[in-house]
Amino acid sequence: MIFLRDFEEIPSVVATINGDGWKIVDNAHVAKVAAGQCEIHTGDYYGALADRPFSFIAVG
């Protein structure tokens, strides 16, 4: 995710799976954070990378 405006310092970022059709073991992880962007990985039931609906918030 690329932020429209860079944060002055590296923000705190939290992500979670949302929507319908996902299982309790599906996941969203914040992999990298910088002042201007973050990288979020989502995974499936088996621990492999997979597309999942998610939402996130960045605070700083």
All heavy atoms as TSV, in Angstrom:
chain	resi	resn	atom	element	x	y	z
A	1	MET	N	N	0.845	-1.146	0.000
A	1	MET	CA	C	0.000	0.000	0.000
A	1	MET	C	C	0.906	1.229	0.000
A	1	MET	O	O	1.827	1.309	0.804
A	1	MET	CB	C	-0.881	0.027	1.249
A	1	MET	CG	C	-1.631	-1.263	1.592
A	1	MET	SD	S	-2.710	-1.974	0.366
A	1	MET	CE	C	-3.817	-0.692	0.004
A	2	ILE	N	N	0.628	2.144	-0.864
A	2	ILE	CA	C	1.382	3.403	-0.907
A	2	ILE	C	C	0.504	4.491	-0.306
A	2	ILE	O	O	-0.642	4.663	-0.710
A	2	ILE	CB	C	1.796	3.751	-2.346
A	2	ILE	CG1	C	2.732	2.658	-2.881
A	2	ILE	CG2	C	2.459	5.118	-2.399
A	2	ILE	CD1	C	3.110	2.816	-4.320
A	3	PHE	N	N	1.030	5.202	0.675
A	3	PHE	CA	C	0.284	6.263	1.334
A	3	PHE	C	C	0.255	7.507	0.452
A	3	PHE	O	O	1.238	7.814	-0.230
A	3	PHE	CB	C	0.908	6.593	2.690
A	3	PHE	CG	C	1.055	5.399	3.605
A	3	PHE	CD1	C	2.246	5.165	4.256
A	3	PHE	CD2	C	0.012	4.515	3.804
A	3	PHE	CE1	C	2.405	4.081	5.109
A	3	PHE	CE2	C	0.145	3.418	4.649
A	3	PHE	CZ	C	1.344	3.204	5.302
A	4	LEU	N	N	-0.855	8.224	0.474
A	4	LEU	CA	C	-0.975	9.461	-0.316
A	4	LEU	C	C	0.019	10.510	0.152
A	4	LEU	O	O	0.554	11.270	-0.653
A	4	LEU	CB	C	-2.396	10.011	-0.236
A	4	LEU	CG	C	-3.471	9.151	-0.888
A	4	LEU	CD1	C	-4.851	9.765	-0.679
A	4	LEU	CD2	C	-3.192	8.971	-2.375
A	5	ARG	N	N	0.258	10.558	1.442
A	5	ARG	CA	C	1.264	11.451	2.018
A	5	ARG	C	C	2.145	10.644	2.947
A	5	ARG	O	O	1.643	9.842	3.732
A	5	ARG	CB	C	0.605	12.584	2.810
A	5	ARG	CG	C	-0.060	13.613	1.912
A	5	ARG	CD	C	-0.619	14.741	2.726
A	5	ARG	NE	N	-1.922	14.307	3.241
A	5	ARG	CZ	C	-2.544	14.813	4.281
A	5	ARG	NH1	N	-2.001	15.783	4.967
A	5	ARG	NH2	N	-3.704	14.352	4.672
A	6	ASP	N	N	3.441	10.857	2.877
A	6	ASP	CA	C	4.371	10.163	3.767
A	6	ASP	C	C	4.134	10.586	5.214
A	6	ASP	O	O	3.802	11.748	5.487
A	6	ASP	CB	C	5.818	10.494	3.408
A	6	ASP	CG	C	6.269	9.846	2.115
A	6	ASP	OD1	O	5.478	9.100	1.499
A	6	ASP	OD2	O	7.425	10.082	1.731
A	7	PHE	N	N	4.310	9.653	6.129
A	7	PHE	CA	C	4.311	9.976	7.551
A	7	PHE	C	C	5.653	10.615	7.883
A	7	PHE	O	O	6.647	10.367	7.214
A	7	PHE	CB	C	4.136	8.698	8.381
A	7	PHE	CG	C	2.731	8.159	8.381
A	7	PHE	CD1	C	2.300	7.307	7.372
A	7	PHE	CD2	C	1.841	8.494	9.385
A	7	PHE	CE1	C	1.011	6.799	7.367
A	7	PHE	CE2	C	0.551	7.986	9.391
A	7	PHE	CZ	C	0.133	7.143	8.386
A	8	GLU	N	N	5.686	11.449	8.929
A	8	GLU	CA	C	6.947	12.059	9.345
A	8	GLU	C	C	7.899	11.020	9.915
A	8	GLU	O	O	9.113	11.139	9.790
A	8	GLU	CB	C	6.685	13.167	10.367
A	8	GLU	CG	C	6.005	14.379	9.750
A	8	GLU	CD	C	5.820	15.499	10.750
A	8	GLU	OE1	O	6.559	15.548	11.762
A	8	GLU	OE2	O	4.944	16.331	10.529
A	9	GLU	N	N	7.349	10.001	10.578
A	9	GLU	CA	C	8.118	8.885	11.102
A	9	GLU	C	C	7.436	7.595	10.658
A	9	GLU	O	O	6.315	7.616	10.154
A	9	GLU	CB	C	8.173	8.951	12.632
A	9	GLU	CG	C	8.891	10.187	13.150
A	9	GLU	CD	C	8.976	10.201	14.662
A	9	GLU	OE1	O	8.811	9.135	15.281
A	9	GLU	OE2	O	9.209	11.277	15.217
A	10	ILE	N	N	8.084	6.482	10.867
A	10	ILE	CA	C	7.487	5.198	10.484
A	10	ILE	C	C	6.236	4.969	11.341
A	10	ILE	O	O	6.310	5.005	12.566
A	10	ILE	CB	C	8.496	4.055	10.663
A	10	ILE	CG1	C	9.662	4.253	9.683
A	10	ILE	CG2	C	7.827	2.703	10.431
A	10	ILE	CD1	C	10.782	3.268	9.848
A	11	PRO	N	N	5.085	4.736	10.708
A	11	PRO	CA	C	3.838	4.563	11.461
A	11	PRO	C	C	3.690	3.145	12.012
A	11	PRO	O	O	4.405	2.219	11.615
A	11	PRO	CB	C	2.768	4.824	10.403
A	11	PRO	CG	C	3.392	4.343	9.136
A	11	PRO	CD	C	4.848	4.719	9.266
A	12	SER	N	N	2.753	2.979	12.915
A	12	SER	CA	C	2.326	1.650	13.354
A	12	SER	C	C	1.211	1.207	12.415
A	12	SER	O	O	0.304	1.978	12.119
A	12	SER	CB	C	1.785	1.703	14.779
A	12	SER	OG	O	2.804	2.031	15.681
A	13	VAL	N	N	1.278	-0.024	11.945
A	13	VAL	CA	C	0.293	-0.535	10.991
A	13	VAL	C	C	-0.289	-1.839	11.525
A	13	VAL	O	O	0.451	-2.701	12.005
A	13	VAL	CB	C	0.923	-0.773	9.600
A	13	VAL	CG1	C	-0.108	-1.305	8.622
A	13	VAL	CG2	C	1.538	0.514	9.067
A	14	VAL	N	N	-1.611	-1.962	11.445
A	14	VAL	CA	C	-2.316	-3.171	11.852
A	14	VAL	C	C	-3.212	-3.601	10.703
A	14	VAL	O	O	-3.864	-2.758	10.077
A	14	VAL	CB	C	-3.179	-2.907	13.109
A	14	VAL	CG1	C	-3.975	-4.141	13.494
A	14	VAL	CG2	C	-2.320	-2.436	14.263
A	15	ALA	N	N	-3.249	-4.892	10.411
A	15	ALA	CA	C	-4.087	-5.415	9.326
A	15	ALA	C	C	-4.906	-6.590	9.838
A	15	ALA	O	O	-4.473	-7.326	10.736
A	15	ALA	CB	C	-3.224	-5.871	8.155
A	16	THR	N	N	-6.087	-6.766	9.258
A	16	THR	CA	C	-6.945	-7.892	9.623
A	16	THR	C	C	-7.736	-8.362	8.406
A	16	THR	O	O	-8.031	-7.569	7.513
A	16	THR	CB	C	-7.892	-7.513	10.783
A	16	THR	OG1	O	-8.570	-8.671	11.240
A	16	THR	CG2	C	-8.910	-6.484	10.344
A	17	ILE	N	N	-8.045	-9.636	8.364
A	17	ILE	CA	C	-8.889	-10.202	7.316
A	17	ILE	C	C	-10.318	-9.727	7.556
A	17	ILE	O	O	-10.761	-9.630	8.697
A	17	ILE	CB	C	-8.836	-11.752	7.369
A	17	ILE	CG1	C	-7.421	-12.253	7.105
A	17	ILE	CG2	C	-9.825	-12.390	6.416
A	17	ILE	CD1	C	-6.937	-12.054	5.708
A	18	ASN	N	N	-11.059	-9.461	6.486
A	18	ASN	CA	C	-12.473	-9.100	6.635
A	18	ASN	C	C	-13.291	-9.687	5.492
A	18	ASN	O	O	-12.746	-10.348	4.610
A	18	ASN	CB	C	-12.649	-7.584	6.732
A	18	ASN	CG	C	-12.227	-6.863	5.483
A	18	ASN	OD1	O	-12.037	-7.441	4.424
A	18	ASN	ND2	N	-12.063	-5.561	5.590
A	19	GLY	N	N	-14.578	-9.456	5.500
A	19	GLY	CA	C	-15.442	-9.941	4.431
A	19	GLY	C	C	-15.980	-11.335	4.704
A	19	GLY	O	O	-15.894	-11.854	5.807
A	20	ASP	N	N	-16.530	-11.941	3.658
A	20	ASP	CA	C	-17.151	-13.259	3.763
A	20	ASP	C	C	-16.262	-14.335	3.159
A	20	ASP	O	O	-15.433	-14.082	2.311
A	20	ASP	CB	C	-18.488	-13.266	3.019
A	20	ASP	CG	C	-19.487	-12.294	3.622
A	20	ASP	OD1	O	-19.441	-12.088	4.839
A	20	ASP	OD2	O	-20.301	-11.729	2.862
A	21	GLY	N	N	-16.467	-15.570	3.572
A	21	GLY	CA	C	-15.848	-16.707	2.927
A	21	GLY	C	C	-14.453	-17.060	3.383
A	21	GLY	O	O	-13.799	-17.898	2.788
A	22	TRP	N	N	-13.958	-16.462	4.433
A	22	TRP	CA	C	-12.627	-16.817	4.907
A	22	TRP	C	C	-12.741	-17.738	6.114
A	22	TRP	O	O	-13.759	-17.822	6.761
A	22	TRP	CB	C	-11.808	-15.573	5.233
A	22	TRP	CG	C	-12.448	-14.653	6.215
A	22	TRP	CD1	C	-13.309	-13.635	5.942
A	22	TRP	CD2	C	-12.299	-14.670	7.626
A	22	TRP	NE1	N	-13.705	-13.017	7.094
A	22	TRP	CE2	C	-13.105	-13.634	8.154
A	22	TRP	CE3	C	-11.583	-15.451	8.513
A	22	TRP	CZ2	C	-13.196	-13.364	9.510
A	22	TRP	CZ3	C	-11.680	-15.178	9.868
A	22	TRP	CH2	C	-12.472	-14.147	10.350
A	23	LYS	N	N	-11.678	-18.428	6.396
A	23	LYS	CA	C	-11.636	-19.342	7.533
A	23	LYS	C	C	-10.828	-18.705	8.675
A	23	LYS	O	O	-10.013	-17.826	8.453
A	23	LYS	CB	C	-10.981	-20.655	7.115
A	23	LYS	CG	C	-11.644	-21.301	5.913
A	23	LYS	CD	C	-12.003	-22.717	6.220
A	23	LYS	CE	C	-12.554	-23.480	5.051
A	23	LYS	NZ	N	-13.693	-22.934	4.388
A	24	ILE	N	N	-11.025	-19.179	9.881
A	24	ILE	CA	C	-10.390	-18.597	11.060
A	24	ILE	C	C	-8.868	-18.639	10.987
A	24	ILE	O	O	-8.192	-17.813	11.582
A	24	ILE	CB	C	-10.917	-19.264	12.359
A	24	ILE	CG1	C	-10.573	-18.443	13.584
A	24	ILE	CG2	C	-10.393	-20.670	12.503
A	24	ILE	CD1	C	-11.336	-17.181	13.723
A	25	VAL	N	N	-8.296	-19.570	10.229
A	25	VAL	CA	C	-6.837	-19.652	10.143
A	25	VAL	C	C	-6.248	-18.845	8.979
A	25	VAL	O	O	-5.031	-18.786	8.838
A	25	VAL	CB	C	-6.363	-21.122	10.058
A	25	VAL	CG1	C	-6.633	-21.842	11.357
A	25	VAL	CG2	C	-7.023	-21.826	8.907
A	26	ASP	N	N	-7.087	-18.234	8.131
A	26	ASP	CA	C	-6.577	-17.309	7.128
A	26	ASP	C	C	-5.960	-16.121	7.869
A	26	ASP	O	O	-6.286	-15.865	9.025
A	26	ASP	CB	C	-7.696	-16.831	6.202
A	26	ASP	CG	C	-8.205	-17.938	5.291
A	26	ASP	OD1	O	-7.589	-19.013	5.244
A	26	ASP	OD2	O	-9.231	-17.721	4.631
A	27	ASN	N	N	-5.047	-15.395	7.236
A	27	ASN	CA	C	-4.312	-14.393	7.990
A	27	ASN	C	C	-3.896	-13.199	7.153
A	27	ASN	O	O	-3.890	-13.255	5.930
A	27	ASN	CB	C	-3.076	-15.043	8.616
A	27	ASN	CG	C	-2.234	-15.741	7.574
A	27	ASN	OD1	O	-1.594	-15.084	6.774
A	27	ASN	ND2	N	-2.243	-17.064	7.562
A	28	ALA	N	N	-3.552	-12.138	7.853
A	28	ALA	CA	C	-2.978	-10.935	7.249
A	28	ALA	C	C	-1.804	-10.518	8.128
A	28	ALA	O	O	-1.935	-10.431	9.348
A	28	ALA	CB	C	-4.003	-9.815	7.167
A	29	HIS	N	N	-0.637	-10.299	7.506
A	29	HIS	CA	C	0.569	-9.915	8.229
A	29	HIS	C	C	1.142	-8.642	7.627
A	29	HIS	O	O	1.226	-8.513	6.402
A	29	HIS	CB	C	1.646	-11.007	8.140
A	29	HIS	CG	C	1.252	-12.283	8.780
A	29	HIS	ND1	N	1.384	-12.506	10.124
A	29	HIS	CD2	C	0.713	-13.413	8.261
A	29	HIS	CE1	C	0.948	-13.720	10.405
A	29	HIS	NE2	N	0.541	-14.289	9.298
A	30	VAL	N	N	1.548	-7.729	8.470
A	30	VAL	CA	C	2.266	-6.543	8.026
A	30	VAL	C	C	3.720	-6.953	7.874
A	30	VAL	O	O	4.403	-7.241	8.860
A	30	VAL	CB	C	2.099	-5.384	9.022
A	30	VAL	CG1	C	2.866	-4.164	8.542
A	30	VAL	CG2	C	0.625	-5.063	9.235
A	31	ALA	N	N	4.195	-7.024	6.630
A	31	ALA	CA	C	5.537	-7.535	6.352
A	31	ALA	C	C	6.604	-6.446	6.406
A	31	ALA	O	O	7.713	-6.694	6.862
A	31	ALA	CB	C	5.556	-8.223	4.986
A	32	LYS	N	N	6.277	-5.242	5.919
A	32	LYS	CA	C	7.242	-4.142	5.887
A	32	LYS	C	C	6.502	-2.837	6.107
A	32	LYS	O	O	5.363	-2.682	5.659
A	32	LYS	CB	C	7.945	-4.060	4.532
A	32	LYS	CG	C	8.798	-5.249	4.186
A	32	LYS	CD	C	9.410	-5.084	2.808
A	32	LYS	CE	C	10.166	-6.343	2.391
A	32	LYS	NZ	N	10.679	-6.221	1.027
A	33	VAL	N	N	7.172	-1.896	6.762
A	33	VAL	CA	C	6.592	-0.570	6.980
A	33	VAL	C	C	7.673	0.476	6.756
A	33	VAL	O	O	8.794	0.333	7.228
A	33	VAL	CB	C	6.025	-0.412	8.408
A	33	VAL	CG1	C	5.435	0.969	8.599
A	33	VAL	CG2	C	4.983	-1.478	8.707
A	34	ALA	N	N	7.331	1.516	6.021
A	34	ALA	CA	C	8.196	2.674	5.815
A	34	ALA	C	C	7.324	3.920	5.936
A	34	ALA	O	O	6.101	3.822	6.046
A	34	ALA	CB	C	8.865	2.612	4.444
A	35	ALA	N	N	7.931	5.092	5.906
A	35	ALA	CA	C	7.173	6.337	6.047
A	35	ALA	C	C	6.171	6.538	4.914
A	35	ALA	O	O	5.127	7.154	5.107
A	35	ALA	CB	C	8.127	7.521	6.121
A	36	GLY	N	N	6.448	5.992	3.742
A	36	GLY	CA	C	5.587	6.219	2.593
A	36	GLY	C	C	4.791	5.025	2.112
A	36	GLY	O	O	3.988	5.135	1.185
A	37	GLN	N	N	5.005	3.865	2.730
A	37	GLN	CA	C	4.284	2.679	2.260
A	37	GLN	C	C	4.370	1.552	3.270
A	37	GLN	O	O	5.171	1.587	4.199
A	37	GLN	CB	C	4.849	2.201	0.936
A	37	GLN	CG	C	6.283	1.748	1.003
A	37	GLN	CD	C	6.836	1.419	-0.369
A	37	GLN	OE1	O	6.203	1.623	-1.385
A	37	GLN	NE2	N	8.040	0.888	-0.396
A	38	CYS	N	N	3.516	0.540	3.075
A	38	CYS	CA	C	3.603	-0.686	3.856
A	38	CYS	C	C	3.286	-1.859	2.936
A	38	CYS	O	O	2.689	-1.690	1.874
A	38	CYS	CB	C	2.665	-0.661	5.063
A	38	CYS	SG	S	0.921	-0.734	4.663
A	39	GLU	N	N	3.728	-3.026	3.345
A	39	GLU	CA	C	3.477	-4.243	2.572
A	39	GLU	C	C	2.738	-5.224	3.470
A	39	GLU	O	O	3.193	-5.530	4.578
A	39	GLU	CB	C	4.798	-4.839	2.117
A	39	GLU	CG	C	4.662	-6.054	1.249
A	39	GLU	CD	C	6.008	-6.538	0.745
A	39	GLU	OE1	O	6.849	-5.691	0.361
A	39	GLU	OE2	O	6.221	-7.760	0.756
A	40	ILE	N	N	1.589	-5.692	2.990
A	40	ILE	CA	C	0.767	-6.612	3.756
A	40	ILE	C	C	0.634	-7.914	2.983
A	40	ILE	O	O	0.301	-7.895	1.795
A	40	ILE	CB	C	-0.614	-5.997	4.048
A	40	ILE	CG1	C	-0.431	-4.735	4.885
A	40	ILE	CG2	C	-1.528	-7.009	4.742
A	40	ILE	CD1	C	-1.670	-3.901	5.067
A	41	HIS	N	N	0.919	-9.034	3.645
A	41	HIS	CA	C	0.773	-10.353	3.037
A	41	HIS	C	C	-0.460	-11.024	3.618
A	41	HIS	O	O	-0.686	-10.960	4.832
A	41	HIS	CB	C	1.982	-11.222	3.328
A	41	HIS	CG	C	3.238	-10.726	2.709
A	41	HIS	ND1	N	4.431	-11.354	2.884
A	41	HIS	CD2	C	3.508	-9.661	1.906
A	41	HIS	CE1	C	5.379	-10.717	2.220
A	41	HIS	NE2	N	4.835	-9.670	1.633
A	42	THR	N	N	-1.246	-11.670	2.773
A	42	THR	CA	C	-2.384	-12.442	3.235
A	42	THR	C	C	-2.171	-13.901	2.887
A	42	THR	O	O	-1.511	-14.223	1.900
A	42	THR	CB	C	-3.707	-11.934	2.618
A	42	THR	OG1	O	-3.625	-11.976	1.199
A	42	THR	CG2	C	-4.024	-10.518	3.069
A	43	GLY	N	N	-2.702	-14.783	3.733
A	43	GLY	CA	C	-2.481	-16.208	3.541
A	43	GLY	C	C	-3.734	-17.035	3.735
A	43	GLY	O	O	-4.728	-16.576	4.288
A	44	ASP	N	N	-3.645	-18.273	3.288
A	44	ASP	CA	C	-4.790	-19.179	3.344
A	44	ASP	C	C	-4.696	-20.168	4.503
A	44	ASP	O	O	-3.798	-20.094	5.346
A	44	ASP	CB	C	-4.946	-19.933	2.015
A	44	ASP	CG	C	-3.812	-20.900	1.726
A	44	ASP	OD1	O	-2.958	-21.150	2.608
A	44	ASP	OD2	O	-3.771	-21.417	0.594
A	45	TYR	N	N	-5.606	-21.102	4.531
A	45	TYR	CA	C	-5.738	-22.127	5.554
A	45	TYR	C	C	-4.466	-22.957	5.728
A	45	TYR	O	O	-4.158	-23.416	6.807
A	45	TYR	CB	C	-6.913	-23.037	5.167
A	45	TYR	CG	C	-7.216	-24.128	6.147
A	45	TYR	CD1	C	-8.005	-23.873	7.247
A	45	TYR	CD2	C	-6.716	-25.407	5.969
A	45	TYR	CE1	C	-8.302	-24.871	8.159
A	45	TYR	CE2	C	-6.994	-26.414	6.872
A	45	TYR	CZ	C	-7.789	-26.143	7.970
A	45	TYR	OH	O	-8.070	-27.127	8.860
A	46	TYR	N	N	-3.712	-23.136	4.650
A	46	TYR	CA	C	-2.523	-23.979	4.681
A	46	TYR	C	C	-1.227	-23.203	4.948
A	46	TYR	O	O	-0.150	-23.783	4.915
A	46	TYR	CB	C	-2.396	-24.750	3.366
A	46	TYR	CG	C	-3.605	-25.607	3.096
A	46	TYR	CD1	C	-4.551	-25.215	2.166
A	46	TYR	CD2	C	-3.802	-26.797	3.792
A	46	TYR	CE1	C	-5.680	-25.987	1.935
A	46	TYR	CE2	C	-4.929	-27.566	3.569
A	46	TYR	CZ	C	-5.863	-27.164	2.646
A	46	TYR	OH	O	-6.977	-27.914	2.428
A	47	GLY	N	N	-1.317	-21.898	5.156
A	47	GLY	CA	C	-0.137	-21.090	5.414
A	47	GLY	C	C	0.545	-20.543	4.175
A	47	GLY	O	O	1.587	-19.914	4.259
A	48	ALA	N	N	-0.043	-20.783	3.000
A	48	ALA	CA	C	0.514	-20.268	1.747
A	48	ALA	C	C	-0.036	-18.867	1.470
A	48	ALA	O	O	-1.132	-18.523	1.905
A	48	ALA	CB	C	0.152	-21.205	0.594
A	49	LEU	N	N	0.740	-18.062	0.744
A	49	LEU	CA	C	0.236	-16.751	0.333
A	49	LEU	C	C	-1.006	-16.938	-0.529
A	49	LEU	O	O	-1.050	-17.810	-1.397
A	49	LEU	CB	C	1.306	-15.992	-0.452
A	49	LEU	CG	C	2.541	-15.570	0.339
A	49	LEU	CD1	C	3.549	-14.910	-0.597
A	49	LEU	CD2	C	2.173	-14.634	1.463
A	50	ALA	N	N	-2.032	-16.132	-0.266
A	50	ALA	CA	C	-3.280	-16.221	-1.017
A	50	ALA	C	C	-4.027	-14.896	-0.890
A	50	ALA	O	O	-3.906	-14.201	0.116
A	50	ALA	CB	C	-4.145	-17.356	-0.484
A	51	ASP	N	N	-4.764	-14.545	-1.923
A	51	ASP	CA	C	-5.562	-13.321	-1.885
A	51	ASP	C	C	-6.684	-13.470	-0.866
A	51	ASP	O	O	-7.421	-14.460	-0.882
A	51	ASP	CB	C	-6.163	-13.021	-3.252
A	51	ASP	CG	C	-5.117	-12.584	-4.271
A	51	ASP	OD1	O	-4.050	-12.117	-3.845
A	51	ASP	OD2	O	-5.375	-12.704	-5.475
A	52	ARG	N	N	-6.787	-12.515	0.032
A	52	ARG	CA	C	-7.857	-12.454	1.022
A	52	ARG	C	C	-8.257	-10.997	1.177
A	52	ARG	O	O	-7.392	-10.105	1.120
A	52	ARG	CB	C	-7.410	-13.007	2.388
A	52	ARG	CG	C	-7.077	-14.494	2.390
A	52	ARG	CD	C	-8.325	-15.321	2.154
A	52	ARG	NE	N	-8.081	-16.736	2.225
A	52	ARG	CZ	C	-7.843	-17.518	1.156
A	52	ARG	NH1	N	-7.774	-16.984	-0.034
A	52	ARG	NH2	N	-7.677	-18.804	1.299
A	53	PRO	N	N	-9.546	-10.732	1.400
A	53	PRO	CA	C	-9.941	-9.345	1.665
A	53	PRO	C	C	-9.394	-8.910	3.031
A	53	PRO	O	O	-9.399	-9.698	3.974
A	53	PRO	CB	C	-11.462	-9.415	1.661
A	53	PRO	CG	C	-11.794	-10.824	2.014
A	53	PRO	CD	C	-10.672	-11.653	1.462
A	54	PHE	N	N	-8.876	-7.703	3.101
A	54	PHE	CA	C	-8.343	-7.221	4.379
A	54	PHE	C	C	-8.556	-5.729	4.488
A	54	PHE	O	O	-8.840	-5.027	3.520
A	54	PHE	CB	C	-6.840	-7.552	4.502
A	54	PHE	CG	C	-5.959	-6.755	3.581
A	54	PHE	CD1	C	-5.388	-5.569	3.998
A	54	PHE	CD2	C	-5.696	-7.208	2.297
A	54	PHE	CE1	C	-4.562	-4.842	3.148
A	54	PHE	CE2	C	-4.887	-6.490	1.439
A	54	PHE	CZ	C	-4.320	-5.295	1.872
A	55	SER	N	N	-8.446	-5.250	5.718
A	55	SER	CA	C	-8.432	-3.814	5.960
A	55	SER	C	C	-7.238	-3.537	6.848
A	55	SER	O	O	-6.695	-4.437	7.504
A	55	SER	CB	C	-9.738	-3.342	6.593
A	55	SER	OG	O	-10.095	-4.126	7.685
A	56	PHE	N	N	-6.795	-2.285	6.843
A	56	PHE	CA	C	-5.641	-1.924	7.651
A	56	PHE	C	C	-5.774	-0.485	8.112
A	56	PHE	O	O	-6.573	0.295	7.580
A	56	PHE	CB	C	-4.331	-2.108	6.869
A	56	PHE	CG	C	-4.038	-1.018	5.886
A	56	PHE	CD1	C	-3.185	0.016	6.213
A	56	PHE	CD2	C	-4.625	-1.033	4.634
A	56	PHE	CE1	C	-2.920	1.030	5.306
A	56	PHE	CE2	C	-4.366	-0.035	3.725
A	56	PHE	CZ	C	-3.505	1.007	4.064
A	57	ILE	N	N	-5.004	-0.157	9.129
A	57	ILE	CA	C	-4.924	1.218	9.610
A	57	ILE	C	C	-3.446	1.516	9.873
A	57	ILE	O	O	-2.705	0.657	10.350
A	57	ILE	CB	C	-5.789	1.448	10.856
A	57	ILE	CG1	C	-5.810	2.924	11.250
A	57	ILE	CG2	C	-5.325	0.584	12.015
A	57	ILE	CD1	C	-6.861	3.270	12.263
A	58	ALA	N	N	-3.039	2.716	9.523
A	58	ALA	CA	C	-1.682	3.185	9.787
A	58	ALA	C	C	-1.787	4.443	10.639
A	58	ALA	O	O	-2.514	5.384	10.290
A	58	ALA	CB	C	-0.960	3.494	8.481
A	59	VAL	N	N	-1.110	4.445	11.772
A	59	VAL	CA	C	-1.190	5.565	12.722
A	59	VAL	C	C	0.227	6.020	13.033
A	59	VAL	O	O	1.105	5.207	13.317
A	59	VAL	CB	C	-1.898	5.120	14.025
A	59	VAL	CG1	C	-1.957	6.273	15.010
A	59	VAL	CG2	C	-3.285	4.591	13.724
A	60	GLY	N	N	0.408	7.314	12.989
A	60	GLY	CA	C	1.732	7.838	13.326
A	60	GLY	C	C	1.759	9.316	13.437
A	60	GLY	O	O	0.852	10.017	13.170
